[in-house]
Amino acid sequence: MRRSIDGLSNDTHQPLGVVACISPWNFPLSIFTGQIAGALAAGNAVIAKPAEETPLIAALAVALLHEAGVPPARCSCCPATARSARALVGNPRVAGVVFTGSTEVARRSISAARPTPVPDGRPLR
């Protein structure tokens, strides 16, 4: 059964695939889980990269998601450095990025990202 909500349809709006969610230190649980929830709700798999200062709360949040039934293959926590985050964003298997943080870091992340084609072949950005 195909579902449609306000013009959005499974026929026209497909998941991207693997999405990197990169969150800041100042709201280590709410932004982190909000990014993940949105990406999962859209049907994507998630690699969640918390701020370097907040790896423990992030690991606990992802463990709770797994306990609640989110399969580990659909959501993983990747505590890493900023350098590792750039490698994650630049990985061709990462089809999308959700980012909350400073404009400066966003610019560096965008420059590291590779255009990813969507199913019809257009680049995503």
N, C-alpha and C positions, 0 to 999 in steps of 0.2 A: 504494500500500500504506500503510495507516494503522499507525503505530507506537504502542505503549503500553508504558510503563515504570512499574511499581508504581502503577497506577491513574491515571497521567497519560496523556492521550490527545490526539492532534491534533484530535479531535472536540470536546473540552471545553476545551483550553488552547491558545489562539491567541496569536500575537505581538501586542504592543500597537501597534507601528508604529515611530515615531521615539522613541528614548530618549536623554535627556541624562545623561551620566556625568560627575559632578563630583568630582574627586579632590583630596586634600590635598598639601601640600609634603613631609611627613615620610617618605613611602614613594613617591617619585615614579614608580617603575616598577611595583612589584608591585601596589599598589592600583589604579593607573591601568589596567594591562593586565587585572587580574582583573575589574574592573567591565565593561570592554569585552567580555571573553571571555564573561561570563555573559549580557550583553544580546544579543550576536551568537548565542550558542548557543540562546537562546530564540527566535530568528528575527527579531529587531528590527534596525532600522538604528540607528546610534549617532552622536551628536554628542558628542565627548569634550572636556571642558573641564578642562584641568589647572590646578593652582595657578598663580598669577601668577609664582611663583618658579621654576617648572619647565617652561617652554614648549619648551626644546630637547630634553630627554629625551622629552617627550610627542610632539613632531613626529617624532623618530627612531623611536619605538615604532610610531606609526601608519604611517610609511613602510615599516617592516619587515612590518607586517600586510598592507599592499598588495602588497609584494614576494612575500609568502607566498601570495597569491591572494585576499585579502579585497578585493572591489571597492571603489573609492573612494566610490561612491554609497552603500555600506552602512556606511562608517566614515569619519568626518572628524574632524580635530583643530581645535578652536576656542580657541586661546589668547586669553584675554580677561580683563577686569577683573571684580571682584565685581559691579559694576553691570551689566555685560553678562551675567553669569551669571543675575542676577535676571530680565533680559529673556528669556533663553533658557528659564528655568523657567516663566515666565509665557506663553510663546508657545503658542497653542492647538493648533499642529501637533505639539507635543511631548507624547506620550502617557504618558510615564513618566520618572521621575528616579531615578537611582542616585546617592547622595550619601554621602561619608565626610568627616567634619569635625567641627567643634565644635557643641555643642548650640545656641549662640547663632546661628550661621550657618544651621543647619538650620531653626530657627524662622523666620528671615527668608525662607528659601527656600520653606518651606511656605506662608507668607502670600502669597508672590508667585505660587505655582502656581495653576493653574485646574483645577477638577475636570474630568476627562476621562472621557466615557462609554466603557464597554467595549461590545463588540458587542451585548450584550443591552439596552443603554441605561442600565444602572446607572452612577452615577459611580464612578470608580476609587477615590477616597478618601472 
